[in-house]
Amino acid sequence: MNIQKNFSVQGKRVLVTGAGTGIGRGIALAFAEAGAHVVFHYSHSAKGAVEAEAKAKEMGIRTKIMQADFTDIESVRSLGRQAIDFLGGIDVLVNNSGITLNMPFLDVTSEQYETLFAVNIRALFFLTQTVVPTMIKQGNGCIINISSVHAFAGMREHSVYAATKGAISSFTRQLSIELAPRGIQVNAIAAGSIEVENHPKVIPEYIPGGRSKRIPIGFKGEPYDIASLAIFLASESSRYIIGQTIVVDGGLIGYLPMTDDFTTPLSSTFGKGYVNR
């Protein structure tokens, strides 16, 4: 067994959704650094994706940015087809795109509900459905879905978001059973508290690294921490792992907190700019 070769993703063809910011951008750049060819998808602002693509090109890999509206099924399907055409096939799909909303359960509107489910689970479902036939023809493929600790632990005002992340984990388990006999590996990553650029925009008086004392390891994660696992799951070394949602959270949900006031409304405004609120 060649351990170094088994951990390699050199030359793999990868599509990462939501790759203009945060975790998705970190994952896409990590694949590029590891020698994979990468399509950076973005939904709204192209700025982050353009900057990331420029960095990736410096690494000498084949790369391109592509836009798709994840509330529109045909736009989602078109993204899959265009990525396959550009890459000449597809080895790895990272379903990272997602939006967050905090809203008291009784105040959630049908429009907000539909928007989150459309972006977080419906788009993921049909993009995967679009690329899987190509993976079947190739005889192999890897699908990595980005879920969240919200799939396993509750937080006030996150009923819709948590429902979508729970759905991703269930979908991952089910799809892995259907596709494993076709040579396609499906897993998910449940991200914990990861420091991303959007947090200061939606959390009043945000302090980088703040509240880290509530995380057993003592610090917040970075996109790199999720990207490292994604690289492993896309490599030959993870060949015997299917249908799993692997939690990467510094021990966050392993701790039983009894000091947080869960009855106080949140002052944060997650979803602003993405969901009508």
Secondary structure, DSSP 8 states (H G I E B T S, - for coil): --HHHHT--TT-EEEETTTTSHHHHHHHHHHHHTT-EEEEEESS--HHHHHHHHHHHHTT--EEEEE--TT-HHHHHHHHHHHHHHHTS-SEEEE---------GGG--HHHHHHHHIIIIIHHHHHHHHHHHHHHHHT-EEEEEEEEGGGTS--TT-HHHHHHHHHHHHHHHHHHHHHGGGTEEEEEEEE-SB--TTHHHHSTT--TTTTGGGSTTSS-B-HHHHHHHHHHHHSGGGTT--S-EEEESTTGGGS----S-TTS-----TTTTTS--
